[in-house]
Amino acid sequence: MSRHRSSPSAPPAARRPLVVPSRPRRPAAALLAGLQGGLAALALLAGPAPPATRAQPGVERLKLELLAEHPHDPLAHTQGLLFHDGRLYESEGKDYAPFGAGQPDYRSSLRQVDPSSGEVLRRVDRSDYWAEGLARVDRRLVQISYLARRATFYDLDSFAELAGVDYEVEEGWGLCHDAPRDRLLMSDGSSRLYLRDPRSFAPLGSLTVTLAGRPLAKLNELECVGDRVYANLFPDIGRPDLYDTIARIDARTGVVDGLIDAGGLLSAAEMAEFGVAELNGIAADPERQVFYLTGKLWPKLFEVRLVPDDSRGTVTPELSPSPEPSASPSSGPSATPTAAPTRPPAPPERLRVQVLERLPHDSTIYTQGLLLHEGILYETSGHPSAATGGPVRLSALRALVPETGEQLRITELDDRYYGEGLALLADRLFWITWQDGLAFEFDRDSFERLEVHSYAGEGWGLCSDGHDLFMSDGSARITRRDPEDFSVLGQVEVRDMGQPVARLNELECVDDQVYANVWKTDEILRIDRRSGNVLARIDASGLRPASATNREAVLNGIAWDAASQTFLITGKWWDLMYRVRFVPASAAPIYLPLLRQGG
């Protein structure tokens, strides 16, 4: 089973009111709150509302009492959350579309999670749409999509897909089951809640949500509890006074009768390290009368209950109403219900390659992995088809003399396997495959095959920090793996100024950093392997040899030479390899007459 990065849990006894720091409030609508309204056993929010001064009667101000903290997968882009029978069920969705170009590469999942440990107990992935809100109806789960206008029904126990239903609403954001009236409530980022049949998803009408007599837009993730609906308010609502706020809504009338201040759950340091986005995840545990809260890319799950917040006063009706969204479909990343994370790290450093030496490279090798150890170059190659227009050879692992290209040893895979990245740990070489789900382990000196490990998903790049393995899969994700059994130890999403960077390919681990080729570009990233933040972008354009005319002959291959503190870089089907340093983009070049020609 997957082991995700964990955070220390606060003991349940350490119950304290959550103190919001005196700092500008970050945009992050999310959370949940009390259980009451219609169900006396769920009455969490006792006591009268604060006295109204120039206020709309009945709008209560509430805050969170923090009961405990639990670990949460920091790569889960949470869209829907619910609690049932001791387990959390989580819907997460996002895409890795290049900025303004190409078709989006969706990465969505449905998960069953142990709330105390954060362990993912069951998971099903899908890549055909961006998943959003989640609801439970009897023994079925219903997951909606952002722009695909499709709802998917799953079996609660097996996660087997039962049915898919198309619907007419332009966008899907949040979803919950209004059990007393046996209907689904669905949000789309406007002020409306759409009413739907819980078994056929057929439309039953809609309800307009109002605050102080005016429509309240940007309703996001939902949780139904008795006669109340708890709704995260998406950060771009345009109301700083409602950032980090959950609205408590009367499910019968649509009137907001409570506002919950959910700010300050994560520290500024945690937000900077993990590049978190908005709070977005509300799950009620009626038996224990608590809520679980988390957010997109958050490393923690919070267990809370609601208490009155007399210090905040009540809502004034003179406040300007939240704007209604345009009737036209959203377009572009900024219009989606998943805002870029707040407080991004500093811009990455801009570097370029400084060529010190040219070395020969076998132009028939479709390079996938490259590493240097004690003066020996180890290189793996893939198994491209004839359709790519280049040389077709079996996937191979080679030991080479870097200065001359002389081949010392070679072993090949069966032609059914497509070799990819390579890593060295002690005296063992680990070689992953593209879509075969296998990692082959070899003795470094003899190339004797030792073990075969299995994993889920694709394999692209691999490197080692001397203790663990780090693997890319073509997304923005880097997965840390146990070298003994290849199990998952943790994951991090690579982000540049808060935005995911996809197509990570060949990797090289150097100290606490990972260098990664970005597939089909002339750019290498230097990444903090703990936070995933891009520290530097390295321009490697101009290295591609004139002979590398095939469009598949892209930059791919990074090997660190600790002895000389330089890198060896090459590409697929290149006849040259380069010894380089990474220098500031403004640094003066080394003139060609000073280059030493290898081989």
N, C-alpha and C positions, 0 to 999 in steps of 0.2 A: 504493500500500500504506500501511497505517496506520503512523504513527510515534508510538511511545509514549514517555512520559517516561522518560528514561534516567538511570542512576546511573553514576558513574565506576567502571570495572572495575579491580580490583587486579591487577597483573601476575602471571602464574603464578609468577614467581620469588619473589615476596614471600610465601612460605609460612611461616606461623607458627601455633603452637598458639593456639586460640581461648581467650582469657582471659575468664572470666565475672566481671563486675563484682560487687563486694560490695554488693548491694542486694537487696531482697525480690524473689523470683523471680516473674515474671509468669505467669499461667495461659496456657499456649500449648503444647499438645502437638503435636509435629510432628517429623518428620525421618526421617532414614534412617541407613544406615550400612553397614558393611562388606560385602564380598562374600566368601563362603566357604562352608564346610559342603558337602562332597560334590563341589565343583569346585575342585581345587587351584589352578587358574589364577586363581581369584577370591579367593584367601585374602588379604584385606586386614588381618585382625586377628591379627597374629602375637603370640607371647609368651604365657606362662601367665597365668591369671587371678590376681588379687590373693589373698593368703592370706585364708582365711575365719575371721573371728572371730565366733562366735555366728551363723553365716551358713549359708544354704542353699548347698551346693556347686554349682558350675557356673554361678552367676549373675555374669557378668563386668561390671565397670563400665567404660564407654568414654566418650570425649569426641571433639570434632571438631577436626581440623586444617583450617584454612581455606586453600584454594588460590587462589580468585579470587571476585570479585563481578561480577555482571552485572545489567543493568536488567531489571525485571519490571513489567508493567502494574499500577499501583497500584489499578486498579478491578477487577482479576480476583479474585473471591471463590473462591479455589482450593479444589477438593474432591478432585480426582484428578490425578496427574501421572505420566507415564512417558516413557522415553527410547527412541528407536528410530532407527537409521540416521542419526545426526547431528541429529535433531530432537526437540524436546519435544512431547508431546501433553498438553493440559491440559483438564480438565473443570472448569467453574466454575458455581456455582448459588447463587441467593439469591432473595428476594422483596422486594417493596416494599409489602406490605400495611400499610395504616394500622393503628396500634396498636389491636388488638382489634376492628376494624371492617372489614366488607366482605370481598370475595373477594381473595386474594392475586394480585398482579401479578408473575408469575415472570419472571426475567431469567436465563436459563441459556445456556451456550454450550459448544461443543467447538472447540478451537483447535489448530492446528499452529504452533509457535513456534520461531524461531531462538534457541537458548540463549545465544549470545554477545551478540546485539544486543537481544533482547527483542521483535524484530519479529514481528507476527502474520502468518504466511504464508498461512494458510487458516483460515476460521472459519465455523461454522454456528450460528445461534441458535435457541432454542426457548422458547416461553412457556407450554407446557402443564404443565410440572412443574419442580420444583426439582432440578436435576441434582446428582449426587454422584460416587461413585468411578468409576474408569476402568481398563480392562485391554485388552491386545492379545492376540489369538489369531490366529496366522498373519497374513493380510492384512485382518483385521477388528478394529475397535474395539468394545468393549462399554461402555456408559455406563449406570449405574443411577440411580434416582431416590430422593429422600428418603422421601416418604410415598405416592407414586403407585403403588408396587408394580409398577414397569414397568422393564424393561431394553431398551435400544435398541442394535441392531447397525448399525455404519456401515462403509462401505468405507474402508480405510486411506488410499487415495490420493486419492479424489474427495470423501470425506465424504458420499457419497450414502447415504441411509438404506436399509438392506437389510431389516430386520425389527424388530418390536416384540414382546416377550414379557412376559406378566404373571407375577408370582411371588407366593408366599404370605406371605413375611416382612413384618412390619409396616413396618419401616424399612430403608432402605439407606444405608450410610455409606461404607465403603471396599470396594475390589475389586482383585484382582490375579490373574495366571495362574500357577499352580503348575506350571511346565512339566515337571519330572521326572515328575510323576504325572498330567499333562494334565488338570487340573481348575481351576476357579475357586474362589477363597476370597473370601467376602463377609462384612463386619462389619455389625453393626446397633447398635452402641453398648453392647452387652452384653459378656460374656466369651466369647461363642461366635463361631466362624468357620464359616460355612455352606459346605458343599462343593457345587459345581454343575458340571453338564456344560458344557464351554466352548462348545459349538455350539448346544445346545438350551435351556440354562439350567435344565434339569431338576434337582431336588434329588438329592444323593447322600449326604446325612447331614450331620453337624456335628462340630466339634472344640471342646472347652472349653480355653481358655487359662488356665494357672495360673502364679502367681509364688509361690515359696517354699511350694508345696503348696496354695495357695488360689486361687480364681478371680480373674482380673484383668479388670475391666470397663472400659468406655469406650474400646474399641478403635475407632479412627477410620480414617484413610487408610492404605492398605496398599501394600507393595511386596514382591513375591516375588523372591528371589535364591537359586538353588540349593535347598538344603534349609532355608532360613530365610525367615521372613516378618518384615518390619519394619513396625511399627504405631505411628502417632502415638497418644498417649494424650490424650483430650479433657480440657480443663482442669478441668471440674467433677467430676473423679474423687474429690475429697475427700481427696487425699493430697498435701500441699504438697511432700513429698519426691519426688514423681513429676511435678511440673509441668515443662513443657518437656522431656519425656522421650520417647524412642522405645524401644519394647520390641522386642528381637530374640527371635523365637519359633522353636522347632523345628517345622517344618511337618508333621512326621510324628507328633509326640506332643502338641503344644500347650504344651509346657513353655517358659517364658521362661528363656533362658540368657544374656541380655545386656541391660543397660540403658544407653542412650546419653544423656548430658547434652547437650541441644541448646539451652541457654539462652544469651542474650547476643548473638545474631547481629545484631539491630538495636539501635541506640543509643536512649536515652531520648528524645532530641530527634527522631529519625526516627519513633518510635512516636507521639509527640505530634503531629507534623506530619501524618502520614498516617492517624491513627486506626486503626491496624492491629488485626487480630484475631489469633487463635492461629496459630502455625506449623502448616502443613498442606500438605505436598507432598513426596513422596519419589520420586525417580527415579534408578535405578541405570544407570550406563554401564559394563557389564562389561569392555569392551575396554580402557578407560583406568583401570578399577578405582577409580572415583570415584562420588560421589552428587551430585545436584542437589537443593537444598532451597529452599523458599519458604513463604510463608504467605498467609492471606487478606488481601487489600488491601495486600500488601507491595510496596514499590517496588524490591526487590532479589531476585535469585536467587543463591544461594550454592553454590559448588562446593567440596566437602569430601571428606576421607577420615577414617576412624576410627582412633583410637589408644587404647591402654589408658589408663585414668585411675586410677592407683594411689592417688591422694589421697582418693578417695571411699569406699574400703572396699567391702564387699559387702552384700547385702540380708539383713536379719534376719528370720527367720520369725515373730518375735513381733509384727511390725507388723500392724495390723488389716487385714482383707481389704477390697478395693474393693467397694462395695455393688453388688448386682445391680439392674438397672432394674426398674421395675414392669412387670407383664405387660400392662397396659393401654397403648393408644397414647399417645404424647406429645401434649400440647396446649399451645399458647401459645409465644411466642417463646423463653422461658427454657428450654424443654424440648427445643429443637432442637439438632442437632449443630453449630450455628454460633453460638457465644456472642457476645455484644456485645463490642466491642473493649475491651481493658483500658486503664487510664490515660486516660480521656476528657478532653478539654479542659474549661476552666471553663464553667459554665452561661452561655448567651447573655444579653446585656443585654436587659431588657424596656423597650420604647419604645412610644410611641403617636404618632398624627398630631396636629399642632396646626394647625388650619385658619387660614390667613391671608387667603384670598380665594376667592370663588366665581366661576367663569367659565362661559360657555355652552358646551355640547357638543351635537353633532348626535345626536339619539336614534335615528336610523336606522343609525348606524355600529356594527357588531359589532367593537369594537376588539380588535386583536391586537398591534400594535406602536406605540410612541409614543416620539418623541425631539424634542428642541429644539435648534436650531442658529441662532445669530445672529438670534434673535428670531422665527424661523419654526418652527412646529410641523409635524412630519411624522408622519403616522398611517397605518397599514395596517389594513384590515378583512378579515374572513373572509367566507365565502359559506355561511351557515347555510341549512338546508332549511326549507321551510314548516312541517315537523313541529315545529320549535322554538317556533312561535307568535309569532315576532317578524318584523320587516321582512326581506324577502329581496332582497338586492342582490348584484351581482357583487363579487368581491374587488377592492379598490381601494387605491391609494396616493394620498394627498392632501397638499398643502402648505396650511397654514392660518395665519391670524392668531390667536394664542392668546387675546387679549383679547376678540375679538368673535366668533370662530368662522368668519370670512369665509374662503371657499375660494379659494385662489390658483391652484392647478393640481390636476389629477387624471389618473390613468391607471388603467385597469382590466385585469384578467386575463381571459382566455378563461374561460367558465363551467365548464370542466372542471377548473380549478385552484382550490384553496382556500388563500387567502393567510394567512400567519401573521406571525411576528416581523420586525422591521426594525432595521437598524444602519446607521450612517454612518461611513465611513472616507475622510478627505480629501474629494474631490468625488464620491464614489460611494455610492449607497444600495444596500444588499443586502436583498432581500426573500425570505424562505423560504416554502415551502409545507408544508402539513400532511402529507399522505400521498403526494404526487406525487414526492418525491425531487428537487425542483428548487429552485435558488436563482437568482433573477433579479437582475441588476445593472443599475442605472439611473444616468444622469447626474443629479446632485443638482439642478441648476438647470433643465434642460430636460425631465427625466423621459424622455429618450431611452433606450431599452433598449440596453445595451452587450453584455452577456454572459449566458449561462445556464450554471450549474454544476449538477452532479448529486451526490447523496449518498445513503447508505443509511439507512433508518429514517425516523422521523417528525421533523418540524420544528415546534417550538412557539415558543420565544423566541429573540431574537438581540440581541447588543450588541457593541460594539467598545471596546477600550482604546486605540485609536489606532495599533495595530500589527497585532493579530490579531482574529479574530472568536470570540465565545463563544456557544454554542448549547445550548438545552435541548430535550429530546424527550419531556417528560411523565414521565420517570423521576426518579431522584435524581441523575442524571448531567449534568454540564456538559462539553461537548466544545469544545476549542480548535481553530479551523480557520484554514488559510492563506487569506487573502483573494484570492490570485491564482488558485488552482484549487480551493478549498474542501476540500482534503485535510485529514485529521485530524493535528493536531500534538500532541495530548495530551488526557487526560480526567481529571476529578476527580469523586469522589462526594461529594455534599453530605451532611454528617452533623451532627446535633445531639446532643451528649453521646455520640457514638459510634454513634447510630442513624441510618440513612439517612432522608432526608426526600424523599418522592416528590412527583409532580404539580407540578414546577417549570414555570412558564409564562413569562410575559413578563419580559424581563430588561433591566436598565440597568446599564452599567459606570461606576463612579465610582472613579478612582484604582485601587487594588489590590483593590477590592471589587466584588461583583456584588449588586445588589438584585433579588429575584425574587418575583413573585406566586406564591402557592401556590394552584393552581386550585380554584375553588369554595370558597374560604375568604376571610375578611376579614383575612388576615395577609400581611405582606411580610417576607421574610428578608433580612438583610444578611450576605453570605457572603465569607469570605476566598477569593479565586479561586485561590490557590496550593494551599492545604491542603484546601479544601472545608468547613472548619469554619464552622458557623453562629455568627456573632458577636453578632447581635441578632435578636430577633423583634419586629416592629412591628405593633401593633394598629391596624388601619384600620377597625374596625367603626364604624358610625354615619354613614359617608359615603354609603352607597347612597341615592339620591334616592327620595322617596315614589312617584314615577312609575314606577320600575323594578320592576314587579311580576312580570315574567317570571322564572322560576327560572333561566334561562340568563343573565340580566342580572347577571353577577358582576363583582367588582372585577378589572380587567385593564388596565394602562396606567401605566407609570412613566417620567417624563421628568425628567432632571436639568437645572436651570438654573444653570449655573456662575456667571453674573453676579450673581444674587441669593442663591446658596447655598440654594436651595429646590428642591422637587420639584413637578411637576404630576402629578396622579393622576386617573384616571377609570375607567370600566368599560364593559362591553358594553351598548349601547343606553341609556346614561345620558344625561340631558339636562343634566348638570352636570360640570364638571371643577374640581378643587380645587388651589390652590397651598398647599403645606403644608411644615412642618418636622417632623422626627422628634425628639421630646423624651423624656426619662425618663418612665416611666408615672406617676410621682408628681408631675410638674410641674404647676403651676397652669395652668388653661386661659386662653385669650384669650377675653374675653367678646364675644358677638355684636355689640354696638353698635360695636366697634372694627373689624369686618370691612369691607373695601372691596368693594363689589359690582361685579364686572366685567360688561361688556356692557350 
